[in-house]
Amino acid sequence: MKSNKFIVIAIDGGAGSGKSTTSRLISEKFNYMHVDTGSHYRLITHSLLNDGILPNDEELSQNLNKFKLNSVITGKFCKLIINGVEVSNDQLRCENINLNVSSFASVPNIRSLVFDYQKSLVSLAEENSFSGVVMEGRDIGSVILPDADLKLFLHANAEIRSVRRKSDGQEDSIKLRDKLDSTRKIAPLKAPLGSIPIDTGVHSVDEVLKIISNHIDKL
């Protein structure tokens, strides 16, 4: 049971909406553990593709059963590792992963694999003396942490988000990612009930941080 001082924040949004930048700044300002659930699906995608497994392969479940999930905390960032092997961020942000991650993230067995793990990270943050946890993704406020103290939904128009992705060296199609993420049958991307929408295309990074900080101060 979390103490009165421990804060749980859920941040959802599409690709390029500013989730990672915002979450990192919040974690630094308030001493919250930062969890990027998108990287979890990227890592699983990377591991399965390396084994020659595609989303519809019969061997997928068998391979998932071999996965042992653990966490490594570096600074305020909590990183998932599978079977004790760390993978660099560059490897997880390559074009091949960008093209396949949405398809893998739609597989029920994969979402089941990470569900309990992601929920357990709240306790992990408390155990490591963080003041809270900020978890970002596409189903955090709706599925993983529906009882979060603060639920935020970041959004911006596709053109702005595409420019951001390109500036980060990524060439994946924002509109295609949006379609795949929002139309999948399991945990589709949507604004969670009770979430606060923030247009990161209208507000600067500093303004977004200020808006969220004001909400946190009221908790």
PyMOL commands that set and color helices and strands:
alter all, ss='L'
color gray80, all
select helices_A, chain A and resi 19-30+37-50+60-64+89-92+95-105+108-127+140-144+158-167+174-183+205-218
alter helices_A, ss='H'
color red, helices_A
select strands_A, chain A and resi 7-13+32-36+69-74+77-82+132-137+150-155+196-199
alter strands_A, ss='S'
color yellow, strands_A
deselect
rebuild
show_as cartoon
